[in-house]
Amino acid sequence: MYMCQITGMFSKPGEKLNKIVVSTREKTYYRWVRDEDTNKWVEIECGRGFETVKEINASEKGRELWETWSLEEREMFLQEI
């Protein structure tokens, strides 16, 4: 059981949990490689992507409600929690 952060209601036992990503940030991934010319370790970029910063728990009804909201309504809701 969990509490839906959108509707404020508790779920039924065994009900599916929906995680809604509300905030992300850009992330650059690096790795260390030995340079063959200088024989020193060098940090090189090996990938770019996004990290999840914040998620909210939602029931099926909460997820459906979230999808009907406009961007402004979502931002106002997130300021309240």
Secondary structure by P-SEA (a helix, b strand, c coil): cccccccccccccccbbbbbbcbbbbbbbbbbbbcccccbbbbbbccccccccbbbbbcaaaaaaaaaccaaaaaaaaaac
